[in-house]
Amino acid sequence: MNELDILKLFYDEMKLRGVTRDQVFLSIEDEAAAILSQKLQTSVSVEEAQRLADICIANEWLERTTADPYYKYLSLTESGLQVVLASEYS
């Protein structure tokens, strides 16, 4: 698992709902770890997912949309979307 798997959670939600990136807000908590575990067919801990989310935030691929310093209401940035699209279509 790597940062791209975290970003793809947001992209998959965009496609599922048929909305743009600025309308998708996800929390990297138990539910996200469960989705990743199912998708990757391996156990993914919340801590591991949050560690990768921190890297995505540091790279400005994800951003916090509230004053909450944790992992609620994260949003995919424009540069994060470009990373996912480059991976999907290359």
C-alpha positions in Angstrom: 0.0 0.0 0.0 1.2 3.5 -0.8 0.0 7.1 -1.0 -1.7 6.4 -4.3 -4.1 4.0 -2.7 -5.3 6.8 -0.3 -5.8 9.2 -3.2 -7.7 6.6 -5.2 -10.2 6.4 -2.3 -11.2 10.0 -3.1 -11.1 9.4 -6.9 -13.3 6.3 -6.6 -15.8 8.3 -4.6 -15.8 11.0 -7.2 -16.6 8.5 -9.9 -19.2 6.7 -7.8 -21.1 9.9 -7.0 -20.4 11.6 -10.4 -19.1 14.8 -8.7 -16.0 16.9 -8.8 -13.2 16.7 -6.3 -14.3 19.7 -4.4 -17.6 17.9 -3.4 -15.9 14.9 -1.9 -14.9 14.9 1.8 -13.6 11.7 3.4 -12.4 10.7 6.8 -9.4 8.4 7.1 -10.6 6.3 10.0 -12.1 2.8 10.6 -14.3 2.8 7.5 -11.5 3.9 5.2 -9.2 1.3 6.5 -11.9 -1.4 6.0 -12.4 -0.2 2.4 -8.7 -0.3 1.7 -8.4 -3.7 3.3 -11.1 -5.1 1.1 -9.8 -3.4 -2.0 -6.2 -4.4 -1.5 -7.1 -7.9 -0.1 -4.7 -7.3 2.8 -5.1 -6.0 6.3 -4.7 -2.2 6.5 -4.6 -0.5 9.9 -6.1 2.9 10.6 -2.7 4.0 11.7 -1.1 3.0 8.4 -3.8 4.7 6.4 -3.4 7.9 8.5 0.4 7.8 8.1 0.0 7.7 4.3 -2.6 10.5 4.6 0.0 12.6 6.4 2.3 12.1 3.5 -0.4 13.1 1.1 -1.2 16.2 3.2 2.5 17.1 3.3 2.7 16.8 -0.5 -0.5 18.9 -0.8 -2.3 16.1 -2.5 -4.9 16.1 0.3 -6.0 19.0 2.5 -7.9 19.5 5.7 -11.1 21.4 5.2 -11.9 22.1 8.8 -10.0 23.2 11.9 -10.0 19.5 13.0 -6.3 18.5 13.3 -7.1 14.9 12.7 -8.3 12.9 9.7 -11.9 14.0 9.2 -13.3 15.9 6.2 -10.2 15.6 4.0 -10.4 16.7 0.4 -8.5 15.9 -2.7 -6.5 18.8 -4.1 -6.1 19.7 -7.7 -2.5 18.4 -7.6 -3.7 15.2 -5.9 -6.2 14.6 -8.7 -3.4 15.0 -11.2 -1.4 12.3 -9.5 -4.3 9.9 -9.6 -5.1 10.7 -13.2 -1.5 10.2 -14.3 -1.6 6.8 -12.6 -4.9 5.9 -14.1 -4.2 6.9 -17.7 -0.5 6.2 -18.2 
